Amino acid sequence: MNRIYFCFLLIFLSLNSIAQNHINKTPKLVVGIVIEQMRHEMLLRYWESFGENGFKRIINNGVLCSQAHCNYLITQNGPGHASIVTGTNPSDHGIVSDNWYNKLNNRIVGCANDPKFYFENGKLIKNYSPQNIICSTLGDEMKLANNSRSKVVAISLNPVSSVISGGKLANYAFWFNVADGTWQTGSYYSDSLPLWVDDFNNKGFQDIYMDKNWASMHSLSDNYKNSLPDDNNFELGFENYRHTFPYDLSYLKKRSGDYKYLKYSPYGNTFTKDFAISAIVNEKLGKDQYPDFLSLSFSASNYVGQLFGPRSVEFEDVFLRLDKDLEHLINFLDKEVGLDNVLIYVTSDRGVADVPEYLMYKKQNAGIFDGAKAVTLLNSYLSVLHKDGEWIKSYYSRQIYFNQSLIDETGVDLFELQQNVASFMVQFNGVANAFPGLTINSTSFQSGVNQRVQNTYNQKRSGDVIVNLEPGWIEKNGKATNSGSAYAYDTHVPLIWFGWKTQQKHLDKSVEVIDIAPTISWILNITAPNSATGKPIYDILQ
């Protein structure tokens, strides 16, 4: 009897030990790779042109979630990054668009702009901080769970991407200084740069890249079969210069007097990757028992897409070169930390629309909506209907903000006014729907575009009326194309998991970008961000 009891005791202790090992063993480093303005279909479109050790290695040895979507209306840069790291939609995290109008102080708010500005060498410098995020982020929860012993570092050419992704407790968020081509941070994080960043900046990589001639990676005649011809009528290109290969970046640097155009070339991504590697080494990420988080956003696809569109040779060339950058980064992580200790996810902040002129050429429904002109006509209509005055205080990201003072003065019923404005706006070509804010706030929608509008709407920050355009229609705002809709070309993004305990698998069930942070929280055995509504994707692990 004692032998039997002893055997059961050994089995129990063994199972308990196995369970404890499973519970306690977590990745030492989480690397979040966000490729801006990348649609899921681009993985398929460029597949045959990728090498074997970049995108293909990640997908062939990881978990590809083929049906990942953003489930909200205004798919822009700020809302995308915020939704990834908070695990919830803009209605809860508060980053409703890249910019919005604040009625209380009558000013435009940039989603990552800090109201504090600072002087450097006698010049006023714009500052950035994550203070507009209402809830906690993945990085915040990692810091809280480990009593600040986890490190959180965010890197991007784009300050919005870096600041929003890092969250409020990040050790550092770094972004690109266009003026001198260096990496910088803001006073929210530190009064000075770490010595290793100064050392990196002093190496002058930015000058090496800006001395390059950006020519196509492969022969234009034999490759790039999935893109339009290099010389086509649907690109803006570099203003007063050219829109076909090659591009003399040193000439563009001399013309602009700064390093702006590094962002508009694939070398901007390479420069970002180089700096990320330096951060991993110098910040000793993944080197102790407390898991760290590196958020790495590749923004060149966003900037190049603005000038050339998503079917250009230039856009494809950015991705083929990024494929090589990912190969280098993965190899480095394997040697420096070990892929068994690193959990990587690859996704995008949002997709992008095709250039509307190209779609019209292909006999598709598409067009350019002039929001400013529509709002001017709307104000004239309201002045005739009620009283002459400035009824519309601001218009941003298809959100119409009323002049509350004029409403109070005239006694116009707010709900009736919102209904009238919505009815007026849907008469414009290209407008599919217009949603009164009070209706969005008082009704629960379970599916379709109405639900996505509701997931975007925040009562404090969203407009009184939100406009939804028809498929293929965009507001250009000086760009070749844009994003910001609830249609698949803007919402269907890649999501790939690779590294620590992931299995080789294609997961075809529907998931959302807000599932990313809860999934990592589950893996790390920490509390999910405090407003998270996404669900862990349990199927990604072996």
Secondary structure, DSSP 4 states (H G I P E B T S, - for coil): -HHHHHHHHHHHHHHHHHHHHHHH---SEEEEEEETT--THHHHHTGGGS-TTTHHHHHHTSEEEEEEE--SS---HHHHHHHHHHSS-HHHH---SSEEEETTTTEEEETTB-S--EEETTEEE--B-STT--S--HHHHHHHHTTT-S-EEEEESSHHHHHHHH-TT-SEEEEEETTTTEEE--TTT-SS--HHHHHHHHT-HHHHHHTSEE--SS-TTTS-TTS--SS-SS---BTTTBSSS-EEHHHHHHHHSSSGGGTTSTHHHHHHHHHHHHHHHHTTTT-SSS-EEEEEEE-HHHHHHHHH-TTSHHHHHHHHHHHHHHHHHHHHHHHHT-GGGEEEEEE-S---PPPHHHHHHTT-S-EE--HHHHHHHHHHHHHHHT-SS--EEEEETTEEEE-HHHHHHHT--HHHHHHHHHHHHTTSTTEEEEEEHHHHHH----SHHHHHHHHH--TTTS-SEEEEEPTTEE--TTSS-----SSHHHHEE-EEEEETTB-SEEEEEEEEGGGHHHHHHHHHTSPPPTT------GGGB-
